[in-house]
Amino acid sequence: MTVLKKKLGVAPLLALALVVTFGVAAFAQRQLAGARAGRPEVKVQLTGSVERAGQRLSLDKVENVKPGEVLDWEIVSSNDGTASAHDYKTVGHIPAGTVLVAGSAVAESGSTVTYSIDGGKTFSTQPIIEQKQEDGTVKQVAAPVSMYTEVRYEWSDALAAGGKLSASYKVRVK
């Protein structure tokens, strides 16, 4: 009888150990399956150029830019990962001493272009400012492009694994 009690006392402990072992194995299998599903790995490349004497010159080969010159910026996003990047957005900065050329921000189809006038805190398709009128009232008006600090591109479709997206904008040197 004592031997039977000892054997039965070990059985619940053995059952608990088996449940824990199989639970850990199932958790590890789910984690491994998730790792195999893949992850996006987006790389972004920004290149700039300026047109001089009928030639397009890369900004890394130009010493100085002159007032009035137009700089072309291109952003290329490549997904080198193994899964799509959903809700992908990229932002281009408008450098100090330059102003965005109105209407120059373009991207591949399926994209929305928005702008910031507050250093990238908020974005809108048409940023608005308050302007005091001669009669003392305040009116909301479209912000001039000279106030724009960033341009953001947002695509409706995911950036597929192995895929590329490009966007561009132009700025004029003040």
Secondary structure as UniProt FT lines:
FT   HELIX           2..37
FT   STRAND          42..52
FT   TURN            53..54
FT   STRAND          55..58
FT   HELIX           59..61
FT   TURN            67..68
FT   STRAND          70..79
FT   TURN            86..87
FT   STRAND          89..93
FT   TURN            96..97
FT   STRAND          98..100
FT   TURN            102..103
FT   STRAND          106..107
FT   TURN            109..110
FT   STRAND          111..116
FT   TURN            119..120
FT   STRAND          128..132
FT   TURN            134..135
FT   STRAND          138..142
FT   HELIX           145..147
FT   STRAND          150..155
FT   TURN            161..162
FT   STRAND          164..173
//
